[in-house]
């Protein structure tokens, strides 16, 4: 029989076929719907179709001679007008036009308990060895993944929101797989699941998973990884559910079948009813420092701020919720700003928190608790101020740092000053050496002798010329003493004056030429004063002065 439940709750019973022996009658294992009607995959190698327009039932007997096996149809899926069948030993494709049946994927001795579409025209298969297999739209295997530990049946697969899938493991809890990288994880009763024998998974429009188990329904939020369980205490008439007994209607209503009946509900309505005043009052019950109770002007549960004494660097805090009927269902999580960024979860048995080796400052202790249904609804916070000694204060540390930096800076400036002073002394010494090189005693003495010679011989014109050139040269030497560098043109003029004096003093001992026209823009080029003059003087005194039978020649050229 097929039962059709009307919107008013009444059921219409339809006999799908007449068999002389009731034991041989096909039994419905799975249903799939398209625009025109409903297809039913049955035992006895049978497909049954119910037409919406004619309300007639058509039975199609799949020829076992062509497939040489008992199909043992587990579930069926629509593929356009064709039907994909999950059988005992393979995936079959039934062509509705030609009414032909052909195997498209062989299981290789595995047993497949679930088959779902992947949303991309491919399929996910769940086997009896904790293994999921992916087929593309051509029924080619593209991936094989083992979920969890042990060999458990995969009863159902639900497509997630992030290229992932959720798996109902019979005895293994809830599995989660990212097919892109093969990363997987499992959730069991240790994580809050109501029972590890899971059957079906439906996903609501908010991305929450509703899981049927052997002990009620579990709602799971993937974002928070938190379970909330529903059983008889929450009003369910049945707690033990069955495989393949699920349906998600277009309007979001969910159906789960189990031992004793059929359960239906709207997830939004359930969530709305659960967001009432289910929060328990969360309080701090005891506050210790170094293991000794610390008392304040008010009880600790009435305070939102406490100030410790100087030197305190630890405290211990105890908290609780005012839930007396089911305290074992309450979970807690806490963190201390400035110490922890992430939440630390605990249960009703561990409600004593200890912090040690704290620096002076302000710390906010935050704590949250669930209600008996597992929702984080209760919150509380306590500001803890730890004063410090003067040497622990920020201004003292800044002052000490400034003092150290000042001492270091003073040493650095002193070192730089001494280095500069030594460099200046060395530079002054170089200037004196340069002046000494230009105004050596031989040159000064001989120049004065030359002037005396001209005066003695009553050669006033030559003496006047010599004195003028000599004074101009001495003035240039002294002017250059105050400059590190002089224009190249000034250096050329100084050399001209010097050569003129030496040529006048030595008479016909030598001739000279000085070429500097190859140097362009002589005013902008800066040179060290007196760099060339000592070389010319050496040439005169050691190469020209003692010549007897020939006349010397000095050529100076700048390039």
Residue pairs with C-beta under 8 A, 6 or more apart in sequence:
1 13
1 14
1 15
1 16
2 13
2 14
2 16
2 28
2 40
2 50
2 57
3 11
3 12
3 13
3 14
4 11
4 12
4 14
5 11
5 12
6 12
14 57
16 26
16 28
16 40
16 48
16 57
16 59
17 25
17 26
17 48
17 57
17 59
19 25
24 44
25 44
26 42
26 43
26 44
26 46
26 48
26 59
27 42
27 43
27 44
28 40
28 41
28 42
28 48
29 41
29 42
29 43
29 73
29 74
29 75
29 244
30 40
30 41
30 73
30 74
30 75
30 76
30 86
30 244
31 38
31 39
31 40
31 41
31 76
32 38
32 39
32 41
32 76
32 77
32 78
32 83
33 39
33 78
34 78
34 81
36 51
36 52
36 53
37 49
37 50
37 51
37 52
37 53
38 49
38 50
38 52
39 47
39 48
39 49
39 76
39 78
39 83
40 47
40 48
40 49
40 50
40 76
41 47
41 73
41 74
41 75
41 76
41 83
41 85
42 48
42 73
43 72
43 73
45 61
45 62
45 63
45 64
45 67
45 70
45 71
45 73
46 59
46 60
46 61
46 62
47 59
47 60
47 62
47 76
47 83
47 94
48 57
48 58
48 59
48 60
49 57
49 58
49 60
50 56
50 57
51 57
51 58
60 99
62 71
62 94
62 101
63 101
64 70
64 71
66 100
66 101
67 92
67 101
67 103
69 87
69 88
69 89
70 88
71 85
71 87
71 88
71 92
72 87
72 88
73 85
73 86
73 87
74 86
74 87
74 88
74 112
74 113
74 114
74 115
74 244
75 86
75 114
75 115
75 244
76 83
76 84
76 85
76 86
77 83
77 84
77 86
77 115
77 116
77 117
77 123
78 84
79 93
81 96
81 97
82 93
82 94
82 95
82 96
83 93
83 94
83 96
84 91
84 92
84 93
84 94
84 115
84 123
85 91
85 92
85 93
85 94
85 101
86 112
86 114
86 115
86 125
88 111
89 106
89 107
90 103
90 104
90 105
90 106
90 107
91 103
91 104
91 105
91 107
91 112
91 115
91 123
91 125
91 135
91 139
92 101
92 102
92 103
92 104
93 101
93 102
93 104
93 139
94 100
94 101
95 101
95 102
104 139
105 135
105 139
105 141
107 127
110 127
110 128
110 129
110 131
111 127
111 128
111 153
112 125
112 126
112 127
112 128
112 133
113 126
113 127
113 128
113 153
113 154
113 155
113 243
114 124
114 125
114 126
114 154
114 155
114 156
114 157
114 168
114 244
115 123
115 124
115 125
115 126
116 123
116 124
116 156
116 157
116 158
116 159
117 123
117 124
117 159
118 124
118 134
118 159
119 159
120 137
121 136
121 137
122 134
122 135
122 136
122 137
122 142
123 134
123 135
123 139
124 132
124 133
124 134
124 135
124 157
124 159
124 165
125 132
125 133
125 134
125 135
126 132
126 153
126 154
126 155
126 156
126 157
126 167
127 133
127 153
127 154
128 151
128 153
128 154
129 146
129 151
130 146
130 147
130 148
130 149
130 150
130 151
130 152
130 154
130 169
130 172
131 144
131 145
131 146
131 147
131 154
132 144
132 145
132 147
132 154
132 157
132 165
132 167
132 177
133 141
133 143
133 144
134 141
134 142
134 143
134 144
134 179
135 141
135 142
136 142
143 179
145 177
145 179
145 182
145 184
146 184
147 154
147 167
147 169
147 172
147 175
147 177
147 184
147 186
148 169
148 172
148 173
148 175
148 184
148 186
149 172
150 171
150 172
152 169
152 170
152 171
152 172
153 169
153 170
153 171
154 167
154 168
154 169
154 170
154 175
155 168
155 169
155 170
155 198
155 199
155 200
155 243
155 244
156 167
156 168
156 198
156 199
156 200
156 201
156 243
156 244
156 246
157 165
157 166
157 167
157 168
157 201
158 165
158 166
158 167
158 168
158 201
158 202
158 203
158 209
159 165
159 166
159 203
160 166
160 176
160 203
160 222
161 203
161 207
161 222
162 178
163 178
163 179
163 180
164 176
164 177
164 178
164 179
165 176
165 177
165 179
166 174
166 175
166 176
166 201
166 203
166 209
167 174
167 175
167 176
167 177
167 201
168 174
168 175
168 198
168 199
168 200
168 201
168 211
169 175
169 186
169 196
169 198
170 197
170 198
170 199
170 243
171 196
171 197
172 186
172 188
172 196
172 198
173 186
173 187
173 188
173 189
173 191
173 193
173 196
173 198
174 186
174 187
174 188
174 193
174 198
174 201
174 209
174 211
174 218
174 220
175 184
175 185
175 186
175 187
176 184
176 185
176 186
176 187
176 222
177 183
177 184
178 184
187 193
187 220
187 225
187 227
188 196
189 195
189 196
191 225
191 227
192 218
192 226
192 227
192 229
192 374
193 211
193 213
193 218
193 220
193 227
193 229
194 213
194 215
194 216
194 217
194 218
194 227
194 229
194 230
194 231
195 213
195 214
195 215
195 216
195 218
196 213
197 213
197 214
198 211
198 212
198 213
199 211
199 212
199 213
199 214
199 241
199 242
199 243
199 244
199 245
199 246
200 211
200 212
200 241
200 243
200 244
200 245
200 246
200 256
201 209
201 210
201 211
201 212
202 209
202 210
202 246
202 248
202 254
202 256
203 209
203 210
203 248
204 210
204 252
204 254
204 267
204 268
205 252
205 267
206 267
206 271
207 221
207 222
207 223
208 219
208 220
208 221
208 222
208 267
209 219
209 220
209 221
209 222
210 217
210 218
210 219
210 220
210 254
210 256
210 267
211 217
211 218
211 219
211 220
212 241
212 242
212 245
212 246
212 256
212 258
213 241
214 239
214 240
214 241
215 229
215 231
215 239
215 240
216 229
216 230
216 231
216 232
216 234
216 236
216 239
217 229
217 230
217 231
217 236
217 241
217 256
217 263
218 227
218 228
218 229
218 230
219 227
219 228
219 229
219 230
219 267
219 270
220 226
220 227
226 374
226 376
227 374
228 274
228 373
228 374
228 375
229 373
229 374
230 236
231 239
232 239
234 373
236 263
237 260
237 261
237 263
238 258
238 259
238 260
238 261
238 263
239 258
240 258
240 259
240 260
241 256
241 257
241 258
241 259
241 263
242 257
242 258
242 259
245 256
245 257
245 258
246 254
246 255
246 256
246 257
247 254
247 255
248 254
248 255
249 255
251 266
252 266
252 267
252 268
253 264
253 265
253 266
254 264
254 265
254 266
254 267
255 262
255 263
255 264
256 262
256 263
256 264
257 263
274 373
274 375
275 375
278 371
278 372
278 373
278 375
278 377
279 371
279 377
279 378
280 321
280 322
280 323
280 330
280 369
280 371
280 377
280 378
281 321
281 322
281 378
282 319
282 320
282 321
282 367
282 368
282 369
282 378
282 379
282 380
283 301
283 319
283 320
283 321
283 322
283 380
284 300
284 301
284 303
284 317
284 318
284 319
284 367
284 380
284 382
285 300
285 301
285 318
285 319
285 320
286 293
286 300
286 316
286 317
286 318
287 293
287 294
287 296
287 300
287 306
287 315
287 316
287 317
287 318
288 294
288 315
288 316
288 317
289 308
289 312
289 314
289 315
289 316
290 312
290 314
291 316
294 306
294 308
294 315
296 303
296 306
300 306
303 382
304 381
304 382
304 383
305 382
305 383
305 384
305 385
306 382
306 383
306 384
306 385
307 385
307 387
308 315
308 384
308 385
308 386
308 387
309 387
310 387
310 388
310 389
311 389
312 386
313 356
313 357
313 358
313 359
313 386
314 354
314 355
314 356
314 357
314 358
315 354
315 355
315 358
315 384
316 352
316 353
316 354
316 355
317 352
317 353
317 354
317 365
317 382
318 351
318 352
318 353
319 332
319 334
319 351
319 353
319 367
319 380
320 351
321 327
321 330
321 369
321 378
323 329
323 330
323 371
323 372
325 372
326 372
327 348
328 347
328 348
329 370
329 372
329 373
329 374
330 347
330 348
330 369
330 370
330 371
330 372
331 345
331 346
331 347
331 348
331 369
331 370
331 374
332 345
332 346
332 347
332 348
332 351
332 367
332 368
332 369
332 370
333 343
333 344
333 345
333 346
333 367
333 368
333 376
334 343
334 344
334 346
334 353
334 365
334 366
334 367
334 368
335 341
335 342
335 343
335 344
335 365
335 366
336 355
336 363
336 364
336 365
336 366
337 363
337 364
337 365
337 366
338 361
338 362
338 363
338 364
339 355
339 358
339 363
343 368
353 365
355 363
358 386
359 386
359 388
359 392
360 386
360 387
360 388
360 392
360 393
361 385
361 386
362 383
362 384
362 385
362 386
363 383
363 384
363 385
363 386
364 381
364 382
364 383
364 384
365 381
365 382
365 383
365 384
366 379
366 380
366 381
367 379
367 380
367 381
368 376
368 378
368 379
368 380
369 376
369 377
369 378
369 379
370 376
370 377
370 378
371 377
371 378
390 396
427 484
431 481
434 528
434 529
434 530
434 531
435 477
435 481
435 530
437 530
437 533
437 534
438 477
438 529
438 530
438 533
438 534
439 474
439 477
440 537
442 541
443 537
446 505
447 466
447 470
447 501
447 505
450 466
450 501
450 504
450 505
451 463
451 466
451 467
451 470
454 460
454 462
454 463
454 466
455 463
462 504
465 504
466 501
466 504
466 505
469 497
469 500
469 501
469 504
470 501
472 497
473 494
473 497
473 498
473 501
476 490
476 493
476 494
476 497
477 494
477 530
480 486
480 490
480 494
480 529
480 530
481 529
483 529
484 528
485 526
485 527
485 528
485 529
486 526
486 527
486 529
487 522
487 523
487 524
487 525
487 526
487 527
488 516
488 519
488 522
488 523
488 525
488 526
488 527
488 558
489 522
489 523
490 529
491 527
491 529
491 531
491 532
492 514
492 516
492 522
492 558
494 529
494 530
494 533
495 514
495 532
495 533
495 536
495 556
496 514
498 533
498 536
498 537
499 512
499 514
499 536
499 554
499 556
502 537
502 540
503 510
503 511
503 512
506 540
506 544
506 545
508 551
509 544
509 545
509 547
509 551
509 552
510 540
510 544
510 547
510 551
510 552
510 553
510 554
511 551
511 552
511 553
511 554
512 553
512 554
512 555
512 556
513 554
513 555
513 556
514 556
514 557
515 555
515 556
515 557
515 558
516 522
516 557
516 558
518 557
518 558
518 559
519 525
519 558
519 559
532 556
536 554
536 556
539 554
540 554
543 552
544 552
544 554
